[in-house]
Amino acid sequence: MKTLQVHLGDRSYPIYLGQDLLDNSELFAKHVTGRLSVIITNLTIQPLFAHRVETSLKKIGQQVVSIVLPDGESHKNWETLQIIFDGLLKSSADRQTTIFALGGGVIGDMAGFAAATYMRGIRFVQIPTTLLSQVDSSVGGKTGINHPLGKNMIGAFHQPVAVIADLKTLLSLPAKELAAGLAEVIKHGAIADIEFLNWIENHACELNAYDLIALEHAVERSCEIKAQVVALDERESGLRAHLNFGHTFGHAIEAGMGYGEWLHGEAVGCGMSIAAELSTQLGYLSQEDLVRFKKIIQMLHLPITPPKWGADQYLKLMSHDKKAQAGSIQYIVLKSLGQAAIEKVPDEQVRKVLQSTGAA
């Protein structure tokens, strides 16, 4: 087992990375305080992994309650959040209760938001079971739900007390889910570490083939990059916004298609392709690097052709993005491969990019 650290003063926490961690009761014992542990999971993950987490918690004397939610991004809403609150209240959860978020990014975001708001804040542990959640959404304390007009617009910053990433859970993923997680892996290399991006390019076959050695390095380096950024800018006042590379366009695709039609990582992969094209048109990224970057996205089985809705629809959807300020959309672009920046771009320039990528 490897242990990384997210440095946030008295809210610092460890990221545990290894195999068969779901069965490590001693690990769980470090992060519970009260008598009750609540596992929040979904209908897909529950039969695969919930029993193992429940067994580990019972071994350390915990009373365990499971709350099982419907699966999918389309259920990341107020109605499903209410199911969590109903379960917490019915089980008499108190301020000493620990929530365990067992699942992918949707479960982590919703369980974390419930933990942030139930009794004005209780402890929770992230147990990410998808690649996307292990490399990205489980780290950093962003929690929330979707609104029909915008993704993740309702939420809170609430850090977990630990992240327990069991690599073997990744072997259960369908190929599309694996690819969706690899989008966030690519993102980390693109914005912060050219050597890591080179490594991704050279190990695409191993990553696509679920090679656990390759996946371990991808998760470890991604978590290192994200932990460093979060430690410097927890609440996204500047640097942390770089982690949204590809997300402004990607969130627009998700909202426009209807949440769940495209996986989050698929939309981000396509969004990164558009953002890279924008970076080239702004004079930052060379044409050669643009072609190379798009090829890396495709090598990991992600789309680069966006839905063709027209520029007006994209701009309308992106106006609801969290990074919009005073009605002005901010874009994350690449100054070069491995270096990101925040730019305010005129709508006419964005229209030109959307047309050149086939979106308009």
Secondary structure by P-SEA (a helix, b strand, c coil): cbbbbbcccccbbbbbbcccccccaaaaaacccccbbbbbbccccccccaaaaaaaaaaaccbbbbbbbbbccccccaaaaaaaaaaaaaacccccbbbbbcccaaaaaaaaaaaaccccbbbbbbbccccccccccccccccccccccccccccccccccbbbbcccccccccaaaaaaaaaaaaaaaacccaaaaaaaaaaaaaaaaccaaaaaaaaaaaaaaaaaaaaacccccccccccccaaaaaaaaaaaaccccccaaaaaaaaaaaaaaaaaaaccccaaaaaaaaaaaaaaccccccccccaaaaaaaacccccccccbbbbbbbccccbbbbbbccaaaaaaaaaaaccc
